[in-house]
Amino acid sequence: MVNWVEAQKPLLHWLVRRAGLRQQTVELDPGTVISFWVPKANVTTKKKSSVCNSRKEEKNKAAVVLVHGFATDGIVTWQFQVGSLADRFDVYVPDLFFFGGSATNDPDRSPTFQADCLAAALGRLGVQRCTVVGFSYGGVVSFKMAERWPDLVRYLVVSGSTFAMTDSLSSATHQRLGVSSSAELLLPESVEGLKALLSAATYKKLWLPDCLLKDFLEVMFTNKKERAEMLEALVISSQEASVPHLQQERILLLWGENDKIFNLEHAKNIKEQLGEKATLKIIKKSGHLVHLERPCVYNKCLKEFLVLVHPEETGHDTVAEMMNWVEVYKTLLHWLARRAGLRQQTVELESGTIMNFWVPKANVITTKKGSACNSREKEEKKKPAVVLVHGFGMDGIMTWQFQVGSLVDRYDVYVPDLLFFGGSATDAPDRSPAYQADCLAAALGRLRVRRCTVVGFSYGGVVSFKLAERWPDLVSSLVVSGATFAMTDSLSSTSGSASRRWPSCSSQCLSRESRHFFLRQLIESSGSQTAFTGTSLRKERAEMLEALAISSQEAKCPSLQQETIGREGHPENHRESRPPCSPGETLRLQQVFEGVPYAHPS
């Protein structure tokens, strides 16, 4: 099985390289190495026992060092900040010991040891002065570094952290979060434990499939013995604790208003103890993971501070900063789909009408000398065909991203884009679900699919019902989630006229700042190949919604000849933003494909 978290790391590394950073390992002593992402121009090479900088520029940019927290390595923690800063500043992203590629055989596990080694490694990289940005555990390390190495650390930014984790502060935090120890919270052993950590660290409850959380556990929570020792070394007695004497002229405390781990009252106490040199900025509607929950606001506050203390640094936002992360995620999905054995195929039905599919690699159709030649003709027996029909929110592969990998081993999976989604389009004026169904049936015929199980979600469920009714020889069995036979005027009224309000709702979303960075980029994705209504297709999709609604008098129960029909959800409970089914529910689909009827609990 593909580990989805591990699979995304090459893409993330590619993005960081595109932003101008490269990986660099610094060996401090035999057995002690620290891994960094550093500016490409500042990569060091060792020649004749001396460190030579490959950068020929007379003047370097101001250096910014991003120090991660306890759950993930540097580049995963700061993935939304690197691109935003790389144009104006020399960004350095280290991995602390026992995270990423950093390790040591020294028994010292204290934040002080981390700080001293990080300072030494930055010296090896030629960094003489820098601004250090620390988050959570990385904030503790950053405070130590600023105190012990004032000539290196010129300015300091800290989020969701403390000077030192005293036993009294640790006890109060554990009691507030309902855990017995820091290890119970920060070193989860199960999916439920990881959910508890995410709940404590975020303002809004996140929905993530259990399989993705399991993958995250496997990839991110390694070196547990050493990390447990780090947590033990982190706690000191209240009698030993003192306010550090910091010589930095300016310190920014950048805090999530709803941080449950180090709450706002704690941030205000730190500000009071540091005095006038410190500024506390509060980001609303965010928790401990403020830099991930509200990256746009966080980046704005961080850059304002950096430009204030480095007025000589000017420049424009980079392509990396403006990169649409939904488009990046789609690139990853396409790579994963190809790895699962699918390939893109475009079927031209007639001039001006084309449908885009993801199809099994072995079933790709090529045209030679005017005839269609199937590369799989030599096989005696094909797998059963399964067609996944998406809803109105997103295209096929994004809608069914959690189902494809689960099904491809036993079935020939086909994922079409309906007309005016993904790469499908037509110049025909018909916008009805029946027309979508007829075009889909014709395209499947061109792909030599003779019998199939159709799985439809939401709007795709309406199309699937039409497909099953009008093409019974093609559709052998049917699975529908959160849909209806037809959107009648009475049903539309009782469901809040959702179908009629959707275009105006999406327009309102486009005109206001979204609270969530990823969702905003999902909505603002431009062009005809993107997730929601790009400006070029809003007119056609609005016409589809109009054609979807029919009068109650015209509606009738379709005469379906399929012997097996699976059903999930109810129209009145449907929400377009919810995934059609979680990976765990895919088993129910498999039961239907194998001829086992699935009866809904209702």
C-alpha positions in Angstrom: 0.0 0.0 0.0 1.2 3.5 -0.8 2.0 5.7 2.2 0.3 9.0 1.2 2.4 11.1 3.6 5.7 9.6 2.3 4.4 10.0 -1.3 3.9 13.8 -0.7 7.4 14.4 0.6 9.1 14.3 -2.9 6.6 16.9 -4.1 7.2 19.1 -1.1 10.9 18.8 -1.6 10.5 19.7 -5.3 8.5 22.8 -4.3 11.2 23.9 -1.8 13.9 23.4 -4.5 11.8 25.5 -6.8 11.8 28.2 -4.2 15.6 28.2 -4.4 16.6 26.0 -1.4 18.8 22.9 -1.4 19.5 20.2 1.2 22.8 20.5 3.1 24.2 18.3 5.9 26.6 19.7 8.4 28.8 17.4 10.4 29.8 18.9 13.7 31.5 15.9 15.2 31.7 12.2 14.3 28.2 11.0 14.9 26.6 14.4 15.2 25.0 15.8 12.0 22.4 18.5 11.4 20.3 18.5 8.2 19.3 21.9 6.6 17.5 23.4 3.8 19.6 26.3 2.7 19.6 28.9 -0.1 21.0 27.4 -3.3 23.6 30.1 -3.7 24.9 29.5 -0.1 25.5 25.7 -0.4 28.9 25.0 1.0 31.5 22.6 -0.3 34.5 21.2 1.6 37.8 21.7 -0.3 41.2 21.3 1.3 39.7 21.3 4.8 38.1 24.7 4.3 34.5 25.7 3.8 34.0 27.6 0.5 30.8 29.5 -0.3 29.7 29.1 -3.9 28.0 32.5 -3.9 29.9 35.2 -5.6 27.6 38.1 -4.7 29.1 40.8 -2.6 26.1 41.2 -0.3 23.9 38.4 1.1 20.3 38.8 2.0 19.3 38.9 5.6 19.3 35.4 7.1 16.1 33.9 8.6 16.3 30.6 10.5 13.0 28.7 10.9 13.1 26.3 13.9 10.4 23.6 14.0 8.3 22.1 16.8 8.1 18.6 18.2 5.7 16.8 15.8 7.3 17.1 12.4 10.6 18.1 10.7 11.5 21.5 9.5 10.2 21.6 6.0 6.8 20.0 6.8 6.4 22.5 9.7 7.3 25.6 7.6 5.9 24.5 4.2 3.7 27.5 3.9 6.3 30.0 5.0 9.4 29.1 2.9 8.0 30.3 -0.4 6.7 33.5 1.1 10.2 34.5 2.5 12.7 33.0 0.0 12.6 36.0 -2.4 13.6 38.6 0.2 15.6 36.6 2.7 18.1 33.8 2.9 16.0 31.1 4.5 17.5 28.3 6.5 15.3 25.4 7.7 17.2 23.0 10.1 16.0 19.7 11.4 16.6 19.4 15.1 18.2 16.2 16.4 16.1 13.1 15.9 14.0 14.8 13.3 14.5 14.6 9.5 18.1 13.9 8.7 19.6 15.1 12.0 21.1 12.8 14.6 23.7 12.6 17.4 25.4 10.0 19.5 25.8 12.5 22.3 23.6 11.6 25.3 22.6 15.2 26.0 18.9 15.7 25.1 18.4 19.2 26.5 17.2 22.3 24.5 20.5 23.9 25.4 22.4 21.2 23.5 20.1 21.7 20.5 20.7 25.4 20.6 24.5 25.2 20.9 24.7 22.6 18.0 22.4 24.7 15.8 24.5 27.8 16.4 27.7 25.9 15.6 26.1 24.5 12.4 25.0 27.9 11.3 28.5 29.1 11.8 29.8 26.3 9.5 27.3 27.6 6.9 28.7 31.1 7.1 25.7 32.7 8.9 27.1 35.5 11.1 23.8 37.3 12.0 20.2 36.1 11.7 16.6 36.3 12.8 15.4 33.2 14.4 11.8 32.1 14.2 10.9 29.3 16.6 7.6 27.4 17.1 6.6 25.4 20.2 9.6 23.2 21.2 11.6 25.1 18.6 10.7 28.3 20.5 12.3 26.9 23.6 15.4 26.2 21.6 15.2 29.6 20.0 15.0 31.4 23.4 18.1 29.4 24.5 19.9 30.2 21.3 19.1 34.0 21.6 20.3 34.0 25.3 23.5 32.0 24.7 24.5 33.4 21.2 23.5 37.1 21.1 26.1 37.9 18.5 24.4 35.4 16.2 20.7 36.0 16.9 19.9 39.6 16.1 16.1 39.4 16.3 13.7 36.7 17.6 10.2 35.6 16.7 8.4 33.0 18.8 5.0 31.3 18.4 3.3 29.0 20.9 6.2 28.4 23.3 7.8 29.3 26.6 11.2 30.2 28.1 11.4 26.9 29.8 8.9 24.0 30.5 8.8 24.1 34.3 7.3 21.2 36.3 4.4 23.5 37.4 3.7 24.7 33.9 3.9 21.1 32.6 1.5 19.9 35.3 -1.0 22.7 34.6 -0.9 22.0 30.8 -1.4 18.3 31.3 -4.4 18.9 33.5 -5.9 21.4 31.1 -5.5 19.0 28.1 -6.5 15.9 30.0 -3.3 13.9 29.5 -0.9 12.3 32.0 2.3 13.3 30.4 3.8 15.2 27.5 4.8 11.9 25.8 1.1 10.8 25.8 0.2 13.9 23.9 3.3 14.5 21.7 4.2 10.8 20.9 0.9 9.2 20.0 0.8 5.5 19.5 -2.5 5.3 17.7 -4.7 7.1 15.3 -6.9 8.1 18.2 -3.9 9.6 20.0 -3.0 11.6 16.9 -6.5 12.8 16.7 -6.3 14.0 20.3 -3.0 15.8 19.4 -4.6 17.6 16.4 -7.6 18.5 18.5 -5.4 20.1 21.1 -3.2 21.9 18.5 -5.9 23.4 16.2 -8.7 25.9 16.5 -11.1 24.1 14.2 -11.7 20.4 14.2 -10.0 18.7 11.2 -11.5 15.8 9.4 -8.8 13.5 8.0 -9.3 9.9 7.0 -7.9 7.3 9.4 -5.6 5.8 6.7 -3.9 9.2 6.2 -3.5 9.6 10.0 -2.0 6.1 10.1 0.5 7.1 7.3 1.4 10.2 9.2 2.1 8.2 12.4 4.4 5.9 10.5 6.4 8.6 8.8 6.6 11.4 11.3 6.8 9.7 14.7 10.1 7.9 14.5 13.0 7.9 17.0 10.5 7.6 19.8 13.0 6.6 22.5 15.2 9.6 21.8 12.3 12.0 21.6 10.9 10.7 24.9 14.3 11.5 26.4 14.1 15.0 24.9 10.7 15.5 26.6 12.1 14.4 29.9 15.1 16.8 29.5 12.7 19.6 28.6 11.1 19.8 32.0 13.0 21.6 34.8 12.0 22.5 38.3 10.3 25.9 38.9 13.1 26.9 41.3 15.7 26.5 38.5 13.7 28.6 36.0 14.4 32.3 35.4 13.6 34.9 32.8 16.4 34.8 30.2 18.5 37.9 29.8 18.0 38.6 26.1 20.1 41.3 24.4 18.0 41.3 21.2 16.5 44.8 20.4 13.3 43.5 19.0 11.3 40.3 19.8 8.0 39.4 18.2 5.5 37.0 20.0 3.2 35.8 17.2 0.4 33.8 18.9 -2.8 32.0 18.0 -5.7 33.5 19.9 -7.1 30.0 20.8 -3.8 28.2 21.6 -4.8 25.5 24.0 -1.2 24.3 24.8 0.4 27.7 25.6 -2.6 29.9 26.0 -3.0 33.6 25.5 -2.5 34.4 29.2 0.8 32.7 29.1 1.8 34.7 26.0 0.9 37.9 27.9 3.0 36.9 30.8 6.0 36.3 28.5 5.4 39.8 27.0 5.3 41.4 30.4 8.5 39.7 31.5 10.4 40.7 28.3 9.3 44.3 28.6 9.2 46.9 25.9 11.5 45.1 23.5 8.8 42.5 22.9 5.6 42.9 20.8 2.7 40.5 21.1 0.6 40.0 18.0 -2.5 37.8 18.2 -4.0 36.0 15.3 -7.7 35.3 15.7 -9.4 32.0 15.0 -6.3 30.0 15.2 -4.7 27.6 17.7 -1.3 26.3 18.5 -0.6 25.5 14.8 -1.2 29.1 13.9 1.3 29.1 11.0 -0.5 26.2 9.4 -4.1 27.2 10.2 -3.8 30.8 9.0 -0.6 30.9 7.0 -1.6 34.0 5.0 -2.1 36.1 8.1 0.9 34.6 9.8 3.2 35.3 6.8 1.9 38.9 6.6 2.7 39.5 10.3 6.1 37.8 10.0 7.1 39.7 6.9 6.0 43.0 8.4 8.3 42.4 11.3 11.2 41.2 9.1 10.9 44.2 6.8 10.7 46.5 9.9 14.0 45.2 11.3 15.6 44.8 7.9 14.4 47.9 6.0 17.1 47.3 3.3 15.3 44.2 2.2 12.7 45.0 -0.5 11.3 42.9 -3.3 8.1 41.5 -4.8 6.2 38.4 -3.9 7.6 35.4 -5.7 5.9 32.9 -7.9 6.5 30.4 -5.1 4.6 32.7 -2.7 1.7 33.0 -5.0 1.7 29.3 -5.9 -1.8 27.8 -5.8 -1.5 24.8 -3.4 -4.6 23.2 -4.8 -2.9 23.0 -8.2 0.2 21.5 -6.5 -2.0 18.9 -4.8 -3.6 18.0 -8.1 -0.2 17.3 -9.5 0.4 15.0 -6.6 -3.0 13.3 -7.2 -2.2 12.8 -10.8 1.2 11.2 -9.9 -0.5 8.9 -7.4 -3.2 7.9 -10.0 -0.5 7.0 -12.5 1.4 5.1 -9.8 -1.9 3.2 -9.1 -1.9 2.2 -12.8 -4.2 4.7 -14.4 -3.5 7.0 -17.3 -5.4 10.0 -18.8 -7.4 9.4 -21.9 -9.4 11.9 -23.9 -12.4 10.6 -25.9 -13.8 12.8 -28.8 -17.4 11.9 -29.3 -18.0 14.5 -32.0 -16.5 17.8 -33.1 -16.6 20.1 -30.0 -17.5 17.3 -27.5 -14.8 15.6 -25.6 -14.6 13.7 -22.3 -11.6 13.3 -20.2 -11.0 10.0 -18.3 -8.6 8.3 -16.0 -8.5 4.7 -17.3 -6.4 1.5 -16.6 -3.0 1.8 -18.2 -3.5 -1.5 -20.0 -6.9 -0.3 -21.5 -5.6 2.9 -23.1 -7.0 3.3 -26.6 -4.7 4.4 -29.4 -5.8 5.2 -32.9 -3.8 3.8 -35.8 -4.7 4.1 -39.5 -8.3 5.2 -38.6 -9.1 2.2 -36.3 -9.1 1.9 -32.5 -6.5 -0.5 -31.2 -6.7 -1.7 -27.6 -3.3 -2.5 -26.1 -4.9 -5.2 -23.9 -6.5 -7.3 -26.7 -4.2 -10.2 -26.0 -5.5 -10.7 -22.5 -8.1 -13.4 -22.2 -10.0 -11.9 -19.3 -10.4 -8.3 -18.0 -11.2 -7.3 -14.5 -14.7 -6.1 -13.7 -15.1 -2.4 -14.8 -16.0 0.2 -12.2 -16.9 3.8 -13.2 -16.7 6.5 -10.5 -18.9 9.6 -11.4 -18.1 12.7 -9.4 -20.4 15.4 -8.0 -20.7 19.1 -8.6 -17.9 20.4 -6.5 -14.7 18.9 -8.0 -13.5 16.9 -10.9 -13.3 13.1 -11.0 -9.8 12.3 -9.6 -10.1 14.8 -6.8 -13.5 13.6 -5.7 -12.5 9.9 -5.7 -8.9 10.3 -4.5 -9.4 8.0 -1.5 -11.2 5.2 -3.5 -9.0 4.8 -6.6 -6.0 3.1 -4.8 -8.3 0.8 -2.9 -10.1 -0.5 -6.0 -7.5 -0.7 -8.8 -6.0 -4.0 -7.7 -9.3 -6.0 -8.3 -11.1 -3.8 -10.8 -10.6 -1.8 -13.9 -11.3 1.7 -12.6 -12.6 4.5 -14.9 -12.8 8.0 -13.5 -14.5 10.4 -16.0 -14.8 14.2 -15.8 -18.3 15.2 -16.6 -18.8 17.9 -19.2 -17.5 21.3 -18.0 -15.3 19.7 -15.3 -11.6 18.8 -15.6 -10.8 18.3 -19.3 -14.3 17.6 -20.6 -16.3 20.1 -22.6 -19.0 20.4 -25.3 -20.4 23.1 -27.6 -23.8 21.4 -27.6 -26.5 23.5 -25.8 -27.9 20.6 -23.8 -27.1 20.8 -20.1 -29.3 18.1 -18.7 -28.1 15.0 -16.6 -29.6 12.8 -19.4 -27.2 14.4 -21.9 -24.3 13.8 -19.5 -25.4 10.2 -19.1 -25.7 9.6 -22.9 -22.3 11.2 -23.6 -20.7 9.1 -20.7 -22.2 5.9 -22.1 -21.0 6.7 -25.6 -17.5 7.5 -24.3 -17.4 4.2 -22.3 -18.3 2.4 -25.5 -15.4 4.1 -27.3 -13.2 2.8 -24.4 -14.6 -0.7 -25.1 -16.4 -1.0 -21.7 -19.3 -3.4 -22.3 -20.5 -3.9 -18.7 -19.7 -2.0 -15.6 -20.7 -1.0 -12.1 -21.4 2.7 -11.8 -20.7 4.6 -8.6 -22.3 8.1 -8.5 -22.0 10.8 -5.9 -24.4 13.8 -5.6 -24.9 15.3 -9.1 -23.0 12.3 -10.4 -25.6 10.1 -8.7 -28.4 11.8 -10.7 -26.3 11.2 -13.9 -25.7 7.6 -12.7 -29.5 7.0 -12.3 -30.0 8.3 -15.8 -27.2 6.1 -17.1 -28.6 3.0 -15.4 -32.1 3.7 -16.7 -31.2 4.6 -20.3 -28.3 2.1 -20.8 -29.2 -1.1 -18.9 -27.0 -3.3 -21.1 -24.0 -1.2 -20.0 -24.7 -0.7 -16.3 -24.8 -4.1 -14.5 -25.0 -2.7 -11.0 -25.3 0.7 -9.3 -24.0 2.5 -6.2 -25.2 6.0 -5.3 -24.2 8.3 -2.5 -26.0 11.5 -1.4 -28.1 11.9 -4.6 -31.7 11.6 -5.9 -33.5 10.3 -9.0 -34.2 13.9 -10.0 -34.0 17.3 -8.4 -37.7 18.3 -8.4 -38.9 21.8 -7.5 -40.5 20.4 -4.3 -37.3 18.6 -3.2 -35.2 21.6 -4.1 -37.4 23.8 -1.9 -37.2 21.4 1.1 -33.5 21.2 0.8 -33.1 24.9 1.0 -32.9 25.5 -2.7 -29.2 24.6 -2.5 -28.9 23.9 -6.2 -30.2 27.3 -7.1 -28.2 29.2 -4.5 -24.9 27.4 -5.2 -23.6 29.8 -7.9 -24.3 33.0 -5.9 -22.9 31.3 -2.8 -19.6 30.5 -4.6 -19.4 34.1 -5.9 -19.7 35.4 -2.3 -17.0 33.0 -1.3 -14.8 34.5 -4.1 -15.4 38.0 -2.9 -14.4 37.6 0.8 -11.2 36.5 2.5 -11.5 32.8 3.5 -10.5 31.7 7.0 -8.7 28.7 5.7 -5.8 29.0 3.3 -6.3 25.8 1.4 -10.1 26.3 1.0 -9.5 29.9 -0.3 -7.1 28.6 -2.9 -9.6 25.8 -3.7 -12.3 28.4 -4.4 -10.0 30.8 -6.2 -8.5 28.2 -8.5 -8.7 29.8 -11.9 -9.3 28.4 -15.3 -11.3 25.6 -16.7 -9.1 22.8 -15.2 -9.6 23.8 -11.6 -11.8 22.5 -8.7 -14.7 25.0 -8.3 -16.3 27.2 -10.8 -13.5 28.9 -12.7 -14.7 32.1 -14.3 -14.6 30.6 -17.8 -17.1 27.8 -16.8 -19.4 29.4 -14.2 -22.0 30.2 -16.9 -22.1 26.6 -18.2 -22.3 25.1 -14.7 -25.1 27.6 -13.7 -27.0 26.3 -16.8 -26.4 22.7 -15.7 -28.0 23.6 -12.3 -31.0 25.1 -14.1 -31.4 22.1 -16.3 -31.1 19.8 -13.2 -34.4 21.1 -11.7 -37.7 19.7 -13.0 -41.3 20.0 -11.9 -42.7 17.4 -9.5 -45.3 16.5 -12.2 -42.6 15.4 -14.6 -40.7 13.3 -12.1 -41.1 9.6 -11.8 -39.3 6.7 -10.3 -36.9 5.3 -12.9 -37.4 1.7 -14.1 -34.1 0.2 -13.3 -33.2 -3.2 -14.6 -30.1 -3.6 -12.4 -30.3 -6.5 -9.9 -27.9 -4.9 -7.5 -28.1 -1.3 -6.2 -26.1 0.1 -3.3 -27.1 3.3 -1.6 -25.3 5.7 0.7 -26.7 8.8 2.4 -29.8 10.9 1.9 -30.3 14.1 -0.1 -31.5 16.1 2.9 -28.3 15.2 4.8 -26.0 15.8 1.8 -23.2 18.3 1.9 -21.2 18.8 -1.3 -18.0 19.6 0.7 -17.9 16.2 2.4 -16.0 13.5 0.6 -18.3 10.9 -0.9 -17.1 8.1 1.4 -14.1 7.6 3.6 -11.5 5.0 2.7 -13.0 2.6 5.3 -16.4 2.7 3.6 -14.8 1.5 0.3 -15.4 -2.1 1.5 -19.2 -1.5 1.1 -18.6 -0.6 -2.5 -16.5 -3.8 -3.0 -19.4 -5.8 -1.6 -21.7 -4.3 -4.2 -19.2 -4.9 -7.0 -19.0 -8.6 -6.0 -22.7 -9.0 -6.2 -23.5 -8.6 -2.5 -26.4 -6.1 -2.1 -25.8 -3.4 0.5 -28.9 -2.4 2.4 -28.8 1.1 4.0 -29.4 0.9 7.7 -32.5 3.1 7.3 
